[in-house]
């Protein structure tokens, strides 16, 4: 009984990933303006109706934001051992996310980056997804360090971590090195200057 939701979730994730992969590949080959929802659905072996269970349109499928990523990262920050700093908790949360969901698909990530950079409308969607993650991350940081959710420190650390992540991914696209290694270097630089604020 308990294994059913896990299997169902895995199948949903596989379908979503397949739609993203087809959307990115077709957009890279044809240009996004020449790709339809029907093309993406057929390539993934599902119906257009199934497509719309996952995405509002083809642009969202290409950008491929994971709707559960923000909550996962936030929860990991809150659950991280309390003896570590907030920066260390953020670092561990981001590295866990990379290890589980990003690092093994370098080619798709690089292809997506190229497509997004060539289409300004996609850049807007990509930034919107990043802002959602940063908001949820700031909530987790605030809870962890015991300050109000609208305090300066959580927002600043979340934004800085988001910037470090984006810079790390951009560098990763140009070097033959695992994303985790580049991200650790970026976050260690960040950690050197953002100690936890005093609790009030």
trRosetta pair geometry for C-beta under 8 A, 3 or more apart (Angstrom, degrees):
i j d omega theta_ij theta_ji phi_ij phi_ji
1 4 6.3 -44 -168 2 33 114
2 5 7.3 -48 -173 27 45 99
2 6 7.5 37 141 -8 66 111
3 6 5.4 -62 -161 42 51 116
3 7 6.1 49 147 -22 80 105
4 7 5.8 -58 -147 37 32 108
4 8 6.1 30 157 -17 68 108
5 8 5.5 -56 -143 40 33 112
5 9 6.0 35 157 -21 68 106
6 9 5.8 -54 -145 36 28 111
6 10 6.4 29 155 -20 63 105
7 10 5.7 -53 -148 34 31 112
7 11 6.5 30 154 -18 65 105
8 11 5.8 -56 -151 36 31 110
8 12 6.4 31 152 -18 65 106
9 12 5.6 -54 -148 37 32 112
9 13 6.3 33 153 -20 65 106
10 13 5.6 -54 -148 37 32 112
10 14 6.3 34 153 -21 65 105
11 14 5.6 -51 -146 35 33 112
11 15 6.4 33 154 -18 65 103
12 15 5.8 -54 -150 36 31 110
12 16 6.3 31 153 -18 65 108
13 16 5.7 -55 -146 38 31 112
13 17 6.1 31 156 -19 66 108
14 17 5.8 -54 -144 38 29 110
14 18 6.3 31 155 -22 63 106
15 18 5.7 -55 -148 34 30 112
15 19 6.5 29 154 -18 64 105
15 44 7.1 89 -161 163 66 127
15 46 6.3 70 -154 -59 110 150
15 50 7.0 -92 -179 164 137 121
15 54 7.0 -157 117 -58 101 145
16 19 5.9 -56 -152 35 30 110
16 20 6.5 31 152 -18 64 106
16 54 5.0 179 -108 -142 87 139
17 20 5.6 -53 -149 36 33 113
17 21 6.2 34 154 -21 66 106
18 21 5.8 -54 -146 35 31 112
18 22 6.4 26 157 -14 65 106
18 44 4.3 122 130 -143 105 104
18 45 7.4 -42 151 35 147 94
18 46 7.8 120 94 -11 126 117
19 22 6.0 -57 -146 39 29 107
19 23 6.1 30 155 -21 65 111
19 40 6.0 59 -157 160 78 110
19 41 7.5 2 -118 -94 100 50
19 44 4.8 -18 -82 -70 59 166
19 46 7.2 -46 -75 38 104 133
19 51 6.2 149 -131 -123 136 79
19 54 5.9 132 49 82 160 152
19 55 6.8 -162 136 -7 140 128
19 61 5.5 -91 144 -146 101 119
20 23 5.7 -59 -146 37 28 112
20 24 6.2 23 160 -15 66 108
20 61 5.9 -155 -98 -178 53 71
20 62 7.6 135 -149 -113 66 18
20 64 4.0 64 -134 -107 126 124
20 108 7.7 67 125 -179 104 133
21 24 6.1 -56 -146 38 26 106
21 25 6.2 23 157 -16 63 112
21 44 7.7 126 60 -95 89 100
21 108 6.0 -63 -113 -120 83 131
22 25 5.8 -59 -144 40 29 110
22 26 6.0 23 162 -14 67 110
22 39 8.0 -173 153 130 112 75
22 40 5.1 135 109 -150 114 68
22 43 3.7 149 -150 106 135 127
22 44 4.8 -121 -2 -53 147 88
23 26 6.2 -60 -144 40 24 105
23 27 6.1 22 158 -18 62 112
23 35 7.1 117 -147 151 63 148
23 40 4.8 20 -80 -124 80 129
23 58 6.1 177 -140 -162 114 76
23 61 3.8 175 -74 125 167 110
23 62 4.7 -130 140 -74 113 62
23 64 7.5 166 69 -61 130 99
24 27 5.8 -59 -145 39 27 111
24 28 6.3 26 157 -19 64 108
24 62 5.6 127 -83 -142 63 69
24 64 7.2 -27 -51 -30 116 131
24 108 6.2 93 83 -160 157 84
24 111 5.4 101 155 113 117 112
24 112 4.9 -55 -129 -83 134 81
24 115 6.0 -159 -150 9 75 154
25 28 5.9 -58 -150 36 28 110
25 29 6.3 19 155 -14 64 111
25 43 7.7 -164 69 171 120 153
25 111 7.0 11 -87 152 55 153
26 29 5.7 -60 -144 41 32 108
26 30 5.7 -15 173 19 71 114
26 35 4.5 116 127 -116 117 128
26 39 5.8 139 -154 133 161 124
26 40 6.4 -129 27 -84 148 75
26 43 6.6 -146 -48 -30 126 164
27 30 6.9 -72 -123 55 20 80
27 31 6.9 -17 -164 171 57 11
27 32 4.3 12 -135 -82 105 77
27 35 5.4 -72 -78 -5 66 154
27 58 7.8 151 -72 160 114 110
27 62 5.1 39 -21 -114 161 130
27 115 4.8 66 115 -145 120 140
27 119 7.8 -63 -179 -18 124 149
28 111 5.3 -51 -66 -172 153 104
28 114 6.6 58 -117 88 108 117
28 115 5.3 -89 -74 -71 78 111
30 34 4.1 -119 153 86 113 118
30 35 5.6 137 73 -57 127 87
31 34 5.0 67 71 15 90 105
31 35 7.5 -169 91 -15 45 92
32 35 5.5 -61 -149 31 42 114
32 58 6.7 157 -167 125 96 120
32 59 7.0 65 -179 -94 142 72
32 62 6.3 -38 -111 -55 124 162
32 115 6.9 105 -52 -174 109 109
32 119 5.6 24 15 -92 138 158
32 122 7.2 162 -41 -49 166 126
35 39 5.3 -121 -159 69 69 142
35 40 6.6 65 168 -49 109 95
35 58 5.8 163 107 -171 103 148
36 39 4.6 109 54 -1 74 98
36 40 7.2 -141 98 -1 45 84
36 58 7.0 -127 -164 -64 20 144
37 40 5.7 -56 -151 38 35 110
37 41 6.1 36 153 -20 68 108
37 48 5.3 77 129 -134 111 104
37 51 5.5 152 -174 115 101 159
37 52 7.6 25 -166 -57 144 88
37 57 7.1 -91 -74 -149 115 53
37 58 5.6 -130 -73 -60 69 96
38 41 5.7 -54 -142 38 30 112
38 42 6.2 30 159 -19 64 107
38 48 5.7 -34 -90 -72 64 121
39 42 6.1 -59 -149 37 25 108
39 43 6.3 24 155 -19 62 111
40 43 5.8 -59 -150 37 29 112
40 44 6.4 12 158 -6 65 111
40 51 6.3 100 96 -121 110 136
40 58 6.2 170 -20 -119 144 95
40 61 6.0 62 -168 122 161 164
41 44 6.1 -70 -149 45 28 100
41 46 5.3 -97 -160 82 80 73
41 47 6.0 -7 -179 159 134 15
41 48 4.7 -102 -36 -74 165 55
41 50 6.9 128 -138 61 108 94
41 51 4.6 -84 -83 -45 104 127
42 45 7.5 36 -176 -73 31 30
44 51 7.7 127 51 -88 136 92
46 50 4.0 -94 166 78 120 143
46 51 6.4 149 100 -51 114 72
47 50 4.8 104 56 3 75 98
47 51 7.2 -123 104 -6 47 85
48 51 5.0 -43 -151 27 42 122
48 52 6.6 35 155 -15 68 101
49 52 6.1 -59 -155 37 32 105
49 53 7.2 44 144 -29 61 96
50 53 5.5 -43 -161 16 42 118
50 54 7.4 21 152 -5 64 104
51 54 6.4 -80 -170 42 36 99
51 55 6.3 -46 168 47 76 99
51 61 7.4 -31 -164 -77 101 140
52 55 6.8 -84 -115 68 36 58
52 56 7.4 51 -142 -119 76 27
54 61 7.5 71 107 -98 109 93
55 58 7.5 88 128 -84 139 20
55 60 4.3 171 -158 92 101 114
55 61 4.4 -23 -99 -62 175 84
56 60 5.1 85 43 -3 83 152
57 60 5.5 101 57 10 65 100
57 61 7.3 -122 109 -4 38 92
58 61 5.4 -55 -151 35 39 115
58 62 6.4 40 153 -22 70 102
59 62 5.8 -53 -152 32 33 110
59 63 6.5 24 155 -10 66 106
59 121 6.2 -73 -130 125 142 111
59 122 5.9 -151 -158 -93 95 79
59 125 5.8 158 146 -27 109 161
60 63 5.9 -57 -145 43 33 105
60 64 7.7 122 156 -59 53 28
60 65 7.2 -62 -164 22 83 94
60 125 6.5 -139 -94 -165 60 145
61 64 6.5 25 178 -73 34 71
62 112 6.9 159 171 -136 71 88
62 115 6.0 -114 -177 124 122 140
62 116 7.3 164 135 -73 107 79
62 122 6.1 -61 99 -122 125 130
63 112 7.5 111 -128 -170 30 115
63 116 6.6 87 -104 -98 77 116
63 122 5.6 -179 -69 -161 101 90
63 125 4.6 -128 -45 113 163 119
63 126 5.1 -151 -141 -75 116 74
63 129 6.5 169 149 -14 125 144
64 112 6.7 -67 23 -127 126 146
65 69 7.3 -115 -180 23 74 127
65 125 7.7 -132 -26 157 118 93
65 126 7.9 173 -64 -121 100 48
65 129 3.7 -148 -97 -127 133 137
65 132 7.6 66 -172 49 146 134
66 69 3.9 91 82 -33 111 109
66 101 6.7 -12 -60 -180 165 149
68 71 5.7 -62 -164 46 58 109
68 72 5.8 61 142 -28 84 107
69 72 5.7 -59 -147 36 31 112
69 73 6.2 25 161 -17 68 108
69 97 6.5 75 -152 -148 95 129
69 101 7.2 -150 -103 95 105 168
69 133 6.1 -30 111 -101 107 114
70 73 6.1 -58 -148 37 27 107
70 74 6.3 27 156 -17 64 110
70 132 5.4 -82 -72 132 150 91
70 133 4.5 -139 -97 -106 88 57
70 135 7.5 6 -157 64 135 80
70 136 3.8 104 170 30 105 152
70 137 7.3 -104 -152 -36 77 75
71 74 5.7 -55 -144 39 31 112
71 75 6.1 29 159 -19 66 109
71 136 6.4 -88 -73 -170 43 151
72 75 6.0 -61 -149 38 26 108
72 76 6.4 25 155 -20 63 108
72 97 6.5 128 109 -98 121 102
73 76 5.8 -56 -149 34 30 111
73 77 6.6 33 153 -21 64 103
73 93 4.9 97 -156 158 69 120
73 94 6.8 37 -134 -79 115 59
73 97 5.7 -10 -84 -58 96 141
73 133 6.4 43 41 -161 149 97
73 136 6.8 104 71 103 99 113
73 137 5.7 -33 120 -88 120 93
73 140 7.3 -149 120 11 70 158
74 77 5.9 -56 -155 31 31 111
74 78 6.6 24 154 -14 65 107
74 93 8.0 94 -43 -162 12 152
74 136 4.4 -90 -54 154 131 96
74 137 5.9 -132 -83 -89 76 39
74 139 6.0 5 -139 74 130 100
74 140 3.7 -174 -155 -48 71 127
75 78 5.8 -56 -149 39 34 109
75 79 6.0 20 158 -10 68 115
75 140 7.1 -109 -44 -108 21 131
76 79 5.9 -63 -138 46 29 103
76 80 6.4 50 157 -49 64 94
76 89 7.6 165 128 176 74 82
76 92 6.8 -147 156 109 113 90
76 93 3.7 144 98 -117 122 95
76 96 5.9 -164 -142 56 157 143
76 97 7.6 -144 15 -45 158 93
76 140 7.9 27 60 -170 54 157
77 80 6.0 -37 -153 0 28 116
77 86 7.5 33 -169 -157 108 74
77 89 4.8 90 -148 141 66 111
77 90 5.8 19 -110 -83 113 58
77 93 4.8 -35 -59 -44 73 153
77 137 6.6 107 -24 -149 154 70
77 140 3.8 97 72 139 127 131
77 141 6.1 -55 162 -66 146 60
77 144 5.9 -93 146 -43 92 142
78 140 4.9 -109 -43 -151 89 93
78 143 5.4 -5 -109 93 109 128
78 144 5.7 -142 -109 -69 52 92
80 84 6.0 -68 144 59 114 127
80 88 7.3 177 155 110 145 83
80 89 3.7 174 59 -128 153 94
80 92 5.5 128 -116 66 130 139
80 93 6.8 -91 -51 -49 126 94
80 144 7.5 12 50 -125 100 136
81 84 5.5 83 81 2 88 102
82 144 8.0 -174 -118 -161 74 85
84 88 3.8 -109 173 90 115 136
84 89 5.7 144 100 -53 115 78
84 92 7.5 56 116 -13 164 135
85 88 4.7 101 55 6 75 101
85 89 7.1 -134 100 -4 43 86
85 191 7.2 125 78 -149 136 100
85 195 6.7 -93 -138 -146 141 54
85 196 5.2 -149 -146 -35 89 103
86 89 5.4 -53 -149 36 36 114
86 90 6.3 37 152 -19 67 103
86 141 5.3 71 -166 -146 127 92
86 144 5.5 135 -110 102 94 131
86 145 5.2 -28 -65 -57 134 115
86 157 6.2 -7 124 -170 125 168
86 194 7.9 -81 78 130 103 105
86 196 5.2 122 0 -96 103 92
87 90 5.7 -52 -148 36 33 111
87 91 6.3 38 151 -22 65 105
87 157 6.8 -126 -84 -148 75 120
87 161 8.0 -175 -135 -78 69 110
87 187 7.3 159 174 178 93 91
87 190 6.3 -172 -150 116 122 96
87 191 4.2 149 136 -112 140 80
87 194 5.3 130 -72 85 129 104
87 195 7.8 -68 -5 -102 126 25
87 196 7.9 -132 -6 -57 85 71
88 91 5.5 -50 -146 35 33 116
88 92 6.3 32 155 -18 65 104
88 191 6.7 67 -63 -123 65 133
89 92 5.9 -53 -147 36 30 109
89 93 6.3 30 154 -19 64 108
89 141 7.8 156 84 -106 123 72
89 144 6.1 -162 76 -153 168 162
90 93 5.7 -56 -147 37 30 112
90 94 6.3 25 158 -15 66 108
90 137 7.0 66 -125 -170 105 116
90 141 6.9 5 -68 -86 113 110
90 157 6.6 -158 -44 157 157 111
90 158 7.8 -154 -120 -97 137 54
90 161 5.0 -100 166 -102 138 151
90 187 7.3 -164 104 -147 96 124
91 94 6.1 -61 -147 39 26 105
91 95 6.2 22 158 -15 64 111
91 184 7.4 72 -166 -121 114 61
91 187 4.4 136 -110 152 101 146
91 188 7.8 70 -118 -62 145 57
91 191 6.7 -16 -47 -61 137 125
92 95 5.9 -58 -143 40 28 109
92 96 6.2 30 157 -21 64 107
93 96 5.9 -56 -149 35 28 111
93 97 6.5 28 153 -19 63 106
93 137 7.9 161 103 -126 148 100
93 140 7.9 96 -87 119 170 156
94 97 5.6 -53 -149 35 34 113
94 98 6.4 35 153 -19 66 104
94 161 6.7 -160 -51 180 143 115
94 165 6.2 -131 -152 -90 139 117
94 183 6.4 -148 127 174 118 135
94 187 6.9 173 61 -76 139 146
95 98 5.6 -51 -146 36 34 112
95 99 6.2 34 155 -20 66 107
95 180 5.9 69 -143 -138 93 95
95 183 6.4 168 -90 105 77 131
95 184 7.0 45 -92 -73 125 85
96 99 5.7 -54 -144 37 30 111
96 100 6.2 14 162 -8 65 113
97 100 6.3 -67 -143 44 25 100
97 101 5.8 -38 -180 35 64 116
97 102 6.9 39 133 -3 75 115
98 101 7.2 -90 -126 55 13 73
98 102 4.7 -60 -140 54 57 118
98 103 5.1 70 158 -48 84 100
98 179 5.6 -146 -167 109 130 120
98 180 5.7 162 109 -82 137 77
98 183 6.2 -162 -43 5 164 164
99 102 7.9 12 -5 45 15 79
99 103 5.8 -3 -109 6 34 134
99 180 6.6 44 -72 -83 85 127
102 105 6.7 -99 -165 45 36 95
102 109 6.7 64 -167 -78 89 138
102 179 6.5 -77 117 82 112 163
103 106 7.5 -1 -178 -58 42 84
103 178 6.4 21 -157 -166 119 96
103 179 5.1 -146 -112 43 84 116
103 180 6.1 -1 -102 -34 140 96
105 108 4.4 -25 165 37 106 117
105 109 5.9 117 108 -25 83 93
106 109 5.7 -62 -149 39 31 112
106 110 6.1 26 159 -17 69 108
106 172 7.7 -129 -131 152 103 112
106 179 7.4 -174 -96 -35 95 111
107 110 6.0 -57 -146 37 28 107
107 111 6.3 27 155 -17 64 109
108 111 5.7 -57 -146 39 31 111
108 112 6.2 33 155 -20 66 107
109 112 5.7 -56 -148 36 28 111
109 113 6.4 32 153 -22 64 104
109 169 7.3 -118 170 -158 127 109
109 173 7.8 -132 119 -88 100 95
110 113 5.6 -49 -149 32 33 114
110 114 6.6 34 152 -20 63 103
110 173 5.4 141 -114 -131 93 96
111 114 5.8 -54 -153 33 33 112
111 115 6.5 30 152 -16 66 106
112 115 5.7 -57 -147 38 33 109
112 116 6.1 31 157 -18 68 109
113 116 5.9 -57 -144 39 28 109
113 117 6.2 27 159 -19 64 110
113 169 7.5 -179 -87 147 135 111
113 170 8.0 157 -151 -102 144 61
113 173 6.1 -84 71 -98 166 148
114 117 6.0 -57 -147 37 27 110
114 118 6.5 20 156 -15 62 112
115 118 5.9 -66 -152 39 29 108
115 119 6.4 -8 162 10 66 116
115 122 6.8 -26 127 90 84 173
116 119 6.4 -81 -143 53 27 89
116 122 4.4 -130 -130 120 68 123
116 123 5.9 118 170 -75 89 61
116 126 5.4 50 -155 -41 141 146
117 123 7.3 71 -104 -77 35 107
119 122 4.2 60 93 8 108 113
119 123 7.2 179 96 -17 58 81
120 123 5.2 -46 -152 24 43 118
120 124 7.0 47 154 -21 67 95
121 124 6.0 -47 -161 27 36 113
121 125 7.0 32 146 -12 63 104
122 125 5.5 -54 -152 39 42 111
122 126 6.1 44 150 -23 71 104
123 126 5.6 -54 -146 35 32 112
123 127 6.4 30 156 -17 66 105
124 127 6.0 -57 -150 36 28 108
124 128 6.5 31 151 -23 63 106
125 128 5.6 -52 -148 32 33 114
125 129 6.6 34 154 -19 65 102
126 129 5.9 -54 -155 34 32 111
126 130 6.6 31 150 -17 64 107
127 130 5.5 -55 -150 38 36 113
127 131 6.4 40 152 -24 67 103
128 131 5.7 -51 -150 31 32 113
128 132 6.9 35 151 -21 62 100
129 132 5.8 -51 -155 29 35 112
129 133 6.8 33 150 -15 65 103
130 133 5.7 -53 -152 36 37 111
130 134 6.3 35 152 -19 68 107
130 162 5.8 111 177 -161 106 124
130 166 7.3 24 -133 -69 150 117
131 134 5.6 -54 -146 38 34 112
131 135 6.4 38 154 -23 66 102
132 135 5.8 -51 -150 31 31 111
132 136 6.6 23 156 -10 64 106
133 136 6.1 -61 -151 42 31 105
133 137 6.0 33 152 -22 66 111
133 162 6.9 139 93 -103 106 111
134 137 5.4 -53 -141 39 31 115
134 138 6.2 37 156 -24 65 103
134 158 4.5 121 -165 149 76 110
134 159 5.9 58 -160 -83 136 54
134 161 7.7 163 -117 69 85 93
134 162 4.7 -29 -85 -52 115 144
135 138 5.8 -53 -151 32 29 112
135 139 6.8 33 149 -21 61 102
135 158 7.4 120 -68 149 16 156
136 139 5.5 -47 -154 30 37 116
136 140 6.7 36 150 -16 65 103
137 140 5.7 -56 -154 37 35 110
137 141 6.4 35 151 -19 67 105
137 158 4.2 145 97 -129 108 108
137 161 6.6 -129 156 72 152 137
137 162 7.5 170 44 -54 154 98
138 141 5.6 -52 -145 37 34 112
138 142 6.3 38 155 -23 65 104
138 149 7.2 96 128 -168 93 75
138 154 4.2 104 -165 143 77 100
138 155 5.0 31 -132 -87 141 50
138 157 7.4 142 -109 66 72 83
138 158 3.8 -78 -64 -15 81 153
138 159 7.9 25 -72 -29 116 73
139 142 5.8 -54 -150 33 29 113
139 143 6.6 27 154 -16 63 105
139 149 5.5 7 -118 -138 69 114
139 154 7.3 99 -56 168 16 144
140 143 5.8 -54 -149 36 33 110
140 144 6.2 33 153 -22 66 109
141 144 5.5 -57 -147 36 31 114
141 145 6.2 3 166 2 69 110
141 153 7.3 -140 138 122 122 87
141 154 4.0 159 89 -130 112 89
141 157 5.4 171 -149 77 163 131
141 158 6.0 -142 3 -54 140 95
142 145 6.7 -70 -140 48 23 89
142 147 5.4 -97 -147 75 75 77
142 148 6.5 -50 -161 113 125 23
142 149 4.4 140 101 -104 170 52
142 151 6.3 143 -119 34 105 106
142 153 7.9 136 -94 81 69 90
142 154 4.0 -34 -58 -62 83 158
143 146 7.7 26 -179 -71 27 38
143 149 7.8 14 -47 -86 73 89
145 153 6.8 -75 84 110 157 138
145 154 7.2 -165 38 -71 122 92
145 196 5.4 -173 -124 -154 120 104
145 197 6.3 80 163 44 140 87
145 199 7.0 -155 168 -89 72 85
146 199 4.9 21 80 -132 133 108
146 200 7.6 -172 122 40 101 63
147 151 4.2 -44 145 13 123 162
147 153 6.1 78 49 49 162 120
147 154 6.5 -165 75 -27 115 108
147 197 6.5 29 -52 69 144 132
147 199 7.6 -139 -60 -126 81 60
147 200 6.9 72 -107 22 82 105
148 151 4.6 124 62 -38 79 96
149 154 6.8 -64 -150 63 43 158
150 155 7.8 17 -158 -38 40 124
151 154 5.8 86 70 12 90 98
151 155 7.4 -171 92 1 49 95
151 197 7.9 -128 149 44 138 161
152 155 6.1 -76 -158 45 33 106
152 156 5.7 27 158 -21 75 116
153 156 5.8 -62 -142 39 27 110
153 157 6.1 21 165 -15 67 109
153 197 4.6 -106 -74 -22 158 132
154 157 6.0 -57 -142 40 28 106
154 158 6.1 26 161 -17 65 110
155 158 5.9 -58 -144 39 27 110
155 159 6.2 24 158 -16 64 110
156 159 5.9 -58 -145 39 27 108
156 160 6.1 26 156 -18 64 110
156 194 7.6 -170 119 -131 107 126
157 160 5.7 -55 -143 39 30 111
157 161 6.1 30 157 -19 65 107
157 194 5.8 139 -104 169 93 146
158 161 5.8 -54 -145 37 28 110
158 162 6.3 31 153 -20 62 106
159 162 5.6 -52 -149 35 31 114
159 163 6.4 32 152 -18 64 104
160 163 5.7 -53 -149 37 32 111
160 164 6.3 34 151 -20 65 105
160 190 5.6 142 146 -143 115 122
160 194 6.6 163 80 -58 162 155
161 164 5.5 -51 -145 36 33 113
161 165 6.3 37 153 -22 64 103
161 187 7.1 31 -129 -114 82 97
161 190 6.7 116 -88 166 60 167
162 165 5.6 -53 -149 34 31 113
162 166 6.5 29 154 -17 65 105
163 166 5.8 -54 -147 37 33 109
163 167 6.3 30 155 -16 66 107
164 167 5.8 -56 -145 40 29 110
164 168 6.1 32 154 -22 64 108
164 183 7.5 94 139 -151 96 68
164 186 4.2 150 -172 147 94 114
164 187 5.5 111 146 -78 149 61
164 189 7.5 175 -123 65 120 100
164 190 5.1 -55 -71 -45 150 138
165 168 5.7 -56 -147 36 29 113
165 169 6.4 27 156 -18 64 105
165 183 6.7 19 -117 -128 63 106
165 186 7.4 167 -68 103 29 146
166 169 5.9 -54 -148 36 30 109
166 170 6.4 31 153 -19 64 106
167 170 5.7 -55 -148 37 31 112
167 171 6.3 28 154 -16 66 106
167 186 5.8 157 84 -127 109 140
168 171 5.8 -57 -148 39 30 108
168 172 6.1 38 152 -26 65 107
168 179 6.9 90 145 -165 106 77
168 182 4.6 143 -160 125 88 99
168 183 4.3 80 178 -90 161 62
168 185 7.5 150 -112 61 104 86
168 186 4.3 -110 -67 -1 107 150
168 187 7.9 -9 -57 -28 144 82
169 172 5.4 -50 -144 34 32 118
169 173 6.7 39 153 -27 61 100
169 179 6.9 14 -103 -138 63 114
169 182 8.0 150 -64 102 25 134
170 173 5.9 -51 -160 23 32 114
170 174 7.4 9 151 -5 60 107
171 174 6.1 -74 -161 42 39 101
171 175 6.1 -1 159 7 78 117
171 182 5.2 -177 91 -160 116 137
171 186 7.8 170 25 -59 139 122
172 175 6.5 -76 -130 50 28 88
172 177 6.9 -113 -124 75 68 84
172 178 8.0 -30 -133 145 111 24
172 179 4.7 21 -123 -103 153 76
172 182 4.8 -153 -70 37 89 158
172 183 7.9 0 -55 -41 127 82
175 182 7.0 141 61 -79 129 129
177 181 5.2 -96 164 72 106 131
177 182 5.8 115 103 -48 118 99
178 181 4.8 96 67 0 86 101
178 182 7.4 -163 96 -1 49 84
179 182 5.8 -61 -151 41 38 107
179 183 5.9 35 155 -20 72 111
180 183 5.7 -60 -144 40 28 110
180 184 6.2 33 157 -24 65 105
181 184 5.8 -51 -148 31 29 112
181 185 6.7 29 153 -18 61 104
182 185 5.8 -55 -155 34 33 112
182 186 6.5 29 151 -16 66 107
183 186 5.7 -55 -147 38 35 110
183 187 6.0 24 159 -12 69 110
184 187 6.0 -62 -141 44 27 103
184 188 6.0 31 159 -24 65 108
185 188 5.9 -54 -145 33 26 111
185 189 6.7 28 155 -19 60 103
186 189 5.9 -56 -158 32 31 112
186 190 6.6 30 147 -17 64 106
187 190 5.2 -50 -149 37 41 116
187 191 6.1 46 151 -26 69 101
188 191 5.4 -47 -142 32 34 114
188 192 6.8 47 154 -32 60 97
189 192 5.9 -46 -160 17 32 117
189 193 7.9 -3 156 5 57 104
190 193 6.9 -88 -169 45 34 89
190 194 6.1 -17 164 13 77 123
191 194 6.6 -83 -127 49 28 87
